[in-house]
Amino acid sequence: MKFFPLLLLALFISVPLGAQNEGVEIPTEVAEAPYEVGDLVSEQGYYIERGEDEPRINFRIVDNRLRIYWIDGNGLIAEPESETATVRFTGSVRGRAYHRLSLLPTGGGLGAAGIMTPPHLYNVILVFPADEGAEPVSYNFRYSPSMDVEVDPTVDGDS
């Protein structure tokens, strides 16, 4: 009779875990830029971790252009939470120090038209505009050339 409560406990634990990905189809192939909502992307750039249920913000340089994506818990491109952002580089900067990013034609993220000359080594201030009556949200971080390297999320690193 001890088996029955253990079976119920196992069933109770497995149902919520399976429900998390219910209805979500995760691609098996990494997409090529330009990315669209729902694409699986390589690990690249700088990730801003936010609340547990909020997508991570991914700042990356793709083909020497600034890009911002929102990445959900499954590693897929999520709907952008903002239509614009500004980026300011501080310190020793070659080229423009200020960039305005807007929604990409694919709708999967934000981008700037300017070309970023390598090496990509920057102190970054990323600012998202605020709704009326609220303060803008900003993030400060350092972007280095090693962040330009793509890592395929479908490859198991334990091998």
DRENDO-906992 format. One record per residue (C-alpha): residue in three letters; y, z, x; residue number from 1. Coordinates in Angstrom, 3 decimals. Layout:
# residues N
<node><rest>Ala</rest><north>Y</north><up>Z</up><east>X</east><nr>NUM</nr></node>
...
//
This chain:
# residues 159
<node><rest>Met</rest><north>0.000</north><up>0.000</up><east>0.000</east><nr>1</nr></node>
<node><rest>Lys</rest><north>2.353</north><up>0.318</up><east>2.990</east><nr>2</nr></node>
<node><rest>Phe</rest><north>2.183</north><up>-3.447</up><east>3.407</east><nr>3</nr></node>
<node><rest>Phe</rest><north>4.026</north><up>-4.160</up><east>0.127</east><nr>4</nr></node>
<node><rest>Pro</rest><north>7.283</north><up>-2.297</up><east>1.051</east><nr>5</nr></node>
<node><rest>Leu</rest><north>7.299</north><up>-4.006</up><east>4.451</east><nr>6</nr></node>
<node><rest>Leu</rest><north>6.896</north><up>-7.398</up><east>2.769</east><nr>7</nr></node>
<node><rest>Leu</rest><north>9.823</north><up>-6.643</up><east>0.445</east><nr>8</nr></node>
<node><rest>Leu</rest><north>11.956</north><up>-5.522</up><east>3.390</east><nr>9</nr></node>
<node><rest>Ala</rest><north>11.167</north><up>-8.711</up><east>5.317</east><nr>10</nr></node>
<node><rest>Leu</rest><north>12.029</north><up>-10.836</up><east>2.291</east><nr>11</nr></node>
<node><rest>Phe</rest><north>15.275</north><up>-8.913</up><east>1.730</east><nr>12</nr></node>
<node><rest>Ile</rest><north>16.358</north><up>-9.423</up><east>5.361</east><nr>13</nr></node>
<node><rest>Ser</rest><north>15.454</north><up>-13.135</up><east>5.529</east><nr>14</nr></node>
<node><rest>Val</rest><north>17.253</north><up>-14.242</up><east>2.347</east><nr>15</nr></node>
<node><rest>Pro</rest><north>20.850</north><up>-13.524</up><east>3.482</east><nr>16</nr></node>
<node><rest>Leu</rest><north>20.219</north><up>-15.059</up><east>6.899</east><nr>17</nr></node>
<node><rest>Gly</rest><north>18.922</north><up>-18.295</up><east>5.396</east><nr>18</nr></node>
<node><rest>Ala</rest><north>21.765</north><up>-18.422</up><east>2.871</east><nr>19</nr></node>
<node><rest>Gln</rest><north>24.407</north><up>-18.652</up><east>5.618</east><nr>20</nr></node>
<node><rest>Asn</rest><north>23.579</north><up>-22.268</up><east>6.473</east><nr>21</nr></node>
<node><rest>Glu</rest><north>22.455</north><up>-23.297</up><east>2.996</east><nr>22</nr></node>
<node><rest>Gly</rest><north>23.948</north><up>-26.663</up><east>2.124</east><nr>23</nr></node>
<node><rest>Val</rest><north>25.362</north><up>-27.219</up><east>5.628</east><nr>24</nr></node>
<node><rest>Glu</rest><north>23.907</north><up>-30.199</up><east>7.428</east><nr>25</nr></node>
<node><rest>Ile</rest><north>24.372</north><up>-29.787</up><east>11.171</east><nr>26</nr></node>
<node><rest>Pro</rest><north>24.403</north><up>-33.076</up><east>13.105</east><nr>27</nr></node>
<node><rest>Thr</rest><north>22.013</north><up>-33.391</up><east>16.034</east><nr>28</nr></node>
<node><rest>Glu</rest><north>24.215</north><up>-35.795</up><east>18.031</east><nr>29</nr></node>
<node><rest>Val</rest><north>27.522</north><up>-34.879</up><east>19.664</east><nr>30</nr></node>
<node><rest>Ala</rest><north>30.325</north><up>-37.065</up><east>18.274</east><nr>31</nr></node>
<node><rest>Glu</rest><north>32.678</north><up>-39.160</up><east>20.371</east><nr>32</nr></node>
<node><rest>Ala</rest><north>36.465</north><up>-38.812</up><east>20.044</east><nr>33</nr></node>
<node><rest>Pro</rest><north>38.337</north><up>-39.364</up><east>17.775</east><nr>34</nr></node>
<node><rest>Tyr</rest><north>36.654</north><up>-36.543</up><east>15.876</east><nr>35</nr></node>
<node><rest>Glu</rest><north>36.508</north><up>-36.128</up><east>12.119</east><nr>36</nr></node>
<node><rest>Val</rest><north>35.863</north><up>-33.081</up><east>9.935</east><nr>37</nr></node>
<node><rest>Gly</rest><north>32.156</north><up>-32.223</up><east>10.099</east><nr>38</nr></node>
<node><rest>Asp</rest><north>31.536</north><up>-33.744</up><east>13.560</east><nr>39</nr></node>
<node><rest>Leu</rest><north>29.568</north><up>-31.813</up><east>16.183</east><nr>40</nr></node>
<node><rest>Val</rest><north>31.649</north><up>-31.695</up><east>19.367</east><nr>41</nr></node>
<node><rest>Ser</rest><north>31.017</north><up>-30.812</up><east>22.979</east><nr>42</nr></node>
<node><rest>Glu</rest><north>32.158</north><up>-27.440</up><east>24.293</east><nr>43</nr></node>
<node><rest>Gln</rest><north>35.386</north><up>-28.210</up><east>26.107</east><nr>44</nr></node>
<node><rest>Gly</rest><north>38.847</north><up>-26.772</up><east>26.570</east><nr>45</nr></node>
<node><rest>Tyr</rest><north>40.153</north><up>-23.341</up><east>25.653</east><nr>46</nr></node>
<node><rest>Tyr</rest><north>38.897</north><up>-21.466</up><east>22.565</east><nr>47</nr></node>
<node><rest>Ile</rest><north>40.998</north><up>-18.943</up><east>20.671</east><nr>48</nr></node>
<node><rest>Glu</rest><north>38.763</north><up>-16.439</up><east>18.916</east><nr>49</nr></node>
<node><rest>Arg</rest><north>40.137</north><up>-15.098</up><east>15.645</east><nr>50</nr></node>
<node><rest>Gly</rest><north>38.636</north><up>-13.068</up><east>12.791</east><nr>51</nr></node>
<node><rest>Glu</rest><north>34.891</north><up>-13.080</up><east>12.242</east><nr>52</nr></node>
<node><rest>Asp</rest><north>35.016</north><up>-15.477</up><east>9.286</east><nr>53</nr></node>
<node><rest>Glu</rest><north>37.795</north><up>-17.697</up><east>10.646</east><nr>54</nr></node>
<node><rest>Pro</rest><north>37.249</north><up>-20.899</up><east>12.630</east><nr>55</nr></node>
<node><rest>Arg</rest><north>38.025</north><up>-20.795</up><east>16.349</east><nr>56</nr></node>
<node><rest>Ile</rest><north>41.018</north><up>-22.792</up><east>17.515</east><nr>57</nr></node>
<node><rest>Asn</rest><north>40.101</north><up>-25.246</up><east>20.272</east><nr>58</nr></node>
<node><rest>Phe</rest><north>42.823</north><up>-26.537</up><east>22.603</east><nr>59</nr></node>
<node><rest>Arg</rest><north>41.536</north><up>-29.409</up><east>24.724</east><nr>60</nr></node>
<node><rest>Ile</rest><north>42.698</north><up>-32.436</up><east>26.639</east><nr>61</nr></node>
<node><rest>Val</rest><north>40.740</north><up>-35.534</up><east>25.568</east><nr>62</nr></node>
<node><rest>Asp</rest><north>41.393</north><up>-38.828</up><east>27.372</east><nr>63</nr></node>
<node><rest>Asn</rest><north>44.455</north><up>-37.140</up><east>28.958</east><nr>64</nr></node>
<node><rest>Arg</rest><north>45.942</north><up>-36.337</up><east>25.522</east><nr>65</nr></node>
<node><rest>Leu</rest><north>46.539</north><up>-32.943</up><east>23.916</east><nr>66</nr></node>
<node><rest>Arg</rest><north>44.249</north><up>-32.127</up><east>20.997</east><nr>67</nr></node>
<node><rest>Ile</rest><north>43.770</north><up>-29.057</up><east>18.782</east><nr>68</nr></node>
<node><rest>Tyr</rest><north>40.711</north><up>-28.607</up><east>16.596</east><nr>69</nr></node>
<node><rest>Trp</rest><north>39.406</north><up>-25.862</up><east>14.354</east><nr>70</nr></node>
<node><rest>Ile</rest><north>35.730</north><up>-25.200</up><east>15.073</east><nr>71</nr></node>
<node><rest>Asp</rest><north>33.551</north><up>-23.432</up><east>12.497</east><nr>72</nr></node>
<node><rest>Gly</rest><north>30.672</north><up>-21.048</up><east>13.202</east><nr>73</nr></node>
<node><rest>Asn</rest><north>28.215</north><up>-23.970</up><east>13.425</east><nr>74</nr></node>
<node><rest>Gly</rest><north>30.238</north><up>-25.734</up><east>16.142</east><nr>75</nr></node>
<node><rest>Leu</rest><north>31.521</north><up>-28.402</up><east>13.734</east><nr>76</nr></node>
<node><rest>Ile</rest><north>35.094</north><up>-29.628</up><east>13.268</east><nr>77</nr></node>
<node><rest>Ala</rest><north>36.675</north><up>-27.779</up><east>10.331</east><nr>78</nr></node>
<node><rest>Glu</rest><north>39.706</north><up>-28.693</up><east>8.220</east><nr>79</nr></node>
<node><rest>Pro</rest><north>42.959</north><up>-28.130</up><east>10.150</east><nr>80</nr></node>
<node><rest>Glu</rest><north>44.854</north><up>-25.047</up><east>9.027</east><nr>81</nr></node>
<node><rest>Ser</rest><north>48.196</north><up>-26.491</up><east>10.088</east><nr>82</nr></node>
<node><rest>Glu</rest><north>49.767</north><up>-29.939</up><east>10.053</east><nr>83</nr></node>
<node><rest>Thr</rest><north>51.941</north><up>-29.343</up><east>13.120</east><nr>84</nr></node>
<node><rest>Ala</rest><north>52.105</north><up>-27.248</up><east>16.266</east><nr>85</nr></node>
<node><rest>Thr</rest><north>54.187</north><up>-27.103</up><east>19.420</east><nr>86</nr></node>
<node><rest>Val</rest><north>52.997</north><up>-26.666</up><east>22.973</east><nr>87</nr></node>
<node><rest>Arg</rest><north>55.191</north><up>-25.534</up><east>25.834</east><nr>88</nr></node>
<node><rest>Phe</rest><north>54.003</north><up>-25.480</up><east>29.421</east><nr>89</nr></node>
<node><rest>Thr</rest><north>55.566</north><up>-22.906</up><east>31.733</east><nr>90</nr></node>
<node><rest>Gly</rest><north>55.637</north><up>-22.581</up><east>35.487</east><nr>91</nr></node>
<node><rest>Ser</rest><north>55.382</north><up>-25.606</up><east>37.762</east><nr>92</nr></node>
<node><rest>Val</rest><north>55.039</north><up>-28.517</up><east>35.328</east><nr>93</nr></node>
<node><rest>Arg</rest><north>54.877</north><up>-32.204</up><east>36.178</east><nr>94</nr></node>
<node><rest>Gly</rest><north>56.155</north><up>-34.320</up><east>33.315</east><nr>95</nr></node>
<node><rest>Arg</rest><north>57.213</north><up>-33.038</up><east>29.918</east><nr>96</nr></node>
<node><rest>Ala</rest><north>57.027</north><up>-29.309</up><east>29.351</east><nr>97</nr></node>
<node><rest>Tyr</rest><north>57.319</north><up>-29.497</up><east>25.538</east><nr>98</nr></node>
<node><rest>His</rest><north>55.023</north><up>-31.363</up><east>23.136</east><nr>99</nr></node>
<node><rest>Arg</rest><north>54.969</north><up>-31.566</up><east>19.344</east><nr>100</nr></node>
<node><rest>Leu</rest><north>51.525</north><up>-32.105</up><east>17.836</east><nr>101</nr></node>
<node><rest>Ser</rest><north>50.934</north><up>-33.542</up><east>14.391</east><nr>102</nr></node>
<node><rest>Leu</rest><north>47.945</north><up>-34.340</up><east>12.204</east><nr>103</nr></node>
<node><rest>Leu</rest><north>45.676</north><up>-37.028</up><east>13.689</east><nr>104</nr></node>
<node><rest>Pro</rest><north>44.926</north><up>-40.174</up><east>11.617</east><nr>105</nr></node>
<node><rest>Thr</rest><north>41.289</north><up>-39.026</up><east>11.243</east><nr>106</nr></node>
<node><rest>Gly</rest><north>42.515</north><up>-35.748</up><east>9.731</east><nr>107</nr></node>
<node><rest>Gly</rest><north>40.221</north><up>-33.712</up><east>11.954</east><nr>108</nr></node>
<node><rest>Gly</rest><north>42.838</north><up>-32.013</up><east>14.109</east><nr>109</nr></node>
<node><rest>Leu</rest><north>46.253</north><up>-32.188</up><east>15.725</east><nr>110</nr></node>
<node><rest>Gly</rest><north>47.355</north><up>-34.392</up><east>18.599</east><nr>111</nr></node>
<node><rest>Ala</rest><north>50.285</north><up>-35.454</up><east>20.734</east><nr>112</nr></node>
<node><rest>Ala</rest><north>50.980</north><up>-38.995</up><east>21.863</east><nr>113</nr></node>
<node><rest>Gly</rest><north>51.990</north><up>-38.188</up><east>25.444</east><nr>114</nr></node>
<node><rest>Ile</rest><north>49.667</north><up>-38.706</up><east>28.400</east><nr>115</nr></node>
<node><rest>Met</rest><north>48.845</north><up>-35.628</up><east>30.497</east><nr>116</nr></node>
<node><rest>Thr</rest><north>48.508</north><up>-36.548</up><east>34.158</east><nr>117</nr></node>
<node><rest>Pro</rest><north>45.617</north><up>-34.777</up><east>35.918</east><nr>118</nr></node>
<node><rest>Pro</rest><north>45.025</north><up>-32.240</up><east>37.296</east><nr>119</nr></node>
<node><rest>His</rest><north>45.341</north><up>-30.280</up><east>34.052</east><nr>120</nr></node>
<node><rest>Leu</rest><north>46.539</north><up>-26.883</up><east>35.259</east><nr>121</nr></node>
<node><rest>Tyr</rest><north>48.969</north><up>-25.249</up><east>32.838</east><nr>122</nr></node>
<node><rest>Asn</rest><north>50.287</north><up>-21.978</up><east>31.490</east><nr>123</nr></node>
<node><rest>Val</rest><north>50.316</north><up>-22.768</up><east>27.775</east><nr>124</nr></node>
<node><rest>Ile</rest><north>52.307</north><up>-21.376</up><east>24.871</east><nr>125</nr></node>
<node><rest>Leu</rest><north>50.835</north><up>-22.723</up><east>21.631</east><nr>126</nr></node>
<node><rest>Val</rest><north>52.895</north><up>-22.111</up><east>18.474</east><nr>127</nr></node>
<node><rest>Phe</rest><north>51.925</north><up>-22.777</up><east>14.861</east><nr>128</nr></node>
<node><rest>Pro</rest><north>54.789</north><up>-22.787</up><east>12.340</east><nr>129</nr></node>
<node><rest>Ala</rest><north>54.800</north><up>-20.083</up><east>9.706</east><nr>130</nr></node>
<node><rest>Asp</rest><north>55.052</north><up>-20.212</up><east>5.963</east><nr>131</nr></node>
<node><rest>Glu</rest><north>58.387</north><up>-19.173</up><east>4.484</east><nr>132</nr></node>
<node><rest>Gly</rest><north>59.196</north><up>-15.547</up><east>5.148</east><nr>133</nr></node>
<node><rest>Ala</rest><north>56.544</north><up>-15.156</up><east>7.856</east><nr>134</nr></node>
<node><rest>Glu</rest><north>56.647</north><up>-15.244</up><east>11.641</east><nr>135</nr></node>
<node><rest>Pro</rest><north>55.220</north><up>-18.196</up><east>13.600</east><nr>136</nr></node>
<node><rest>Val</rest><north>51.830</north><up>-17.564</up><east>15.212</east><nr>137</nr></node>
<node><rest>Ser</rest><north>51.689</north><up>-18.078</up><east>18.972</east><nr>138</nr></node>
<node><rest>Tyr</rest><north>49.022</north><up>-17.897</up><east>21.652</east><nr>139</nr></node>
<node><rest>Asn</rest><north>49.476</north><up>-17.743</up><east>25.431</east><nr>140</nr></node>
<node><rest>Phe</rest><north>46.723</north><up>-18.787</up><east>27.836</east><nr>141</nr></node>
<node><rest>Arg</rest><north>45.984</north><up>-20.608</up><east>31.075</east><nr>142</nr></node>
<node><rest>Tyr</rest><north>44.358</north><up>-24.059</up><east>30.978</east><nr>143</nr></node>
<node><rest>Ser</rest><north>42.537</north><up>-25.151</up><east>34.136</east><nr>144</nr></node>
<node><rest>Pro</rest><north>40.850</north><up>-28.409</up><east>35.244</east><nr>145</nr></node>
<node><rest>Ser</rest><north>37.397</north><up>-26.832</up><east>34.805</east><nr>146</nr></node>
<node><rest>Met</rest><north>38.063</north><up>-26.719</up><east>31.041</east><nr>147</nr></node>
<node><rest>Asp</rest><north>38.110</north><up>-30.532</up><east>30.956</east><nr>148</nr></node>
<node><rest>Val</rest><north>34.352</north><up>-30.609</up><east>31.611</east><nr>149</nr></node>
<node><rest>Glu</rest><north>32.301</north><up>-31.310</up><east>28.469</east><nr>150</nr></node>
<node><rest>Val</rest><north>29.218</north><up>-29.196</up><east>27.744</east><nr>151</nr></node>
<node><rest>Asp</rest><north>26.711</north><up>-30.580</up><east>25.237</east><nr>152</nr></node>
<node><rest>Pro</rest><north>26.021</north><up>-27.831</up><east>22.654</east><nr>153</nr></node>
<node><rest>Thr</rest><north>22.639</north><up>-29.363</up><east>21.755</east><nr>154</nr></node>
<node><rest>Val</rest><north>21.245</north><up>-28.816</up><east>25.289</east><nr>155</nr></node>
<node><rest>Asp</rest><north>19.505</north><up>-25.479</up><east>25.811</east><nr>156</nr></node>
<node><rest>Gly</rest><north>20.906</north><up>-23.850</up><east>28.952</east><nr>157</nr></node>
<node><rest>Asp</rest><north>17.857</north><up>-21.569</up><east>29.391</east><nr>158</nr></node>
<node><rest>Ser</rest><north>15.624</north><up>-24.311</up><east>30.790</east><nr>159</nr></node>
//
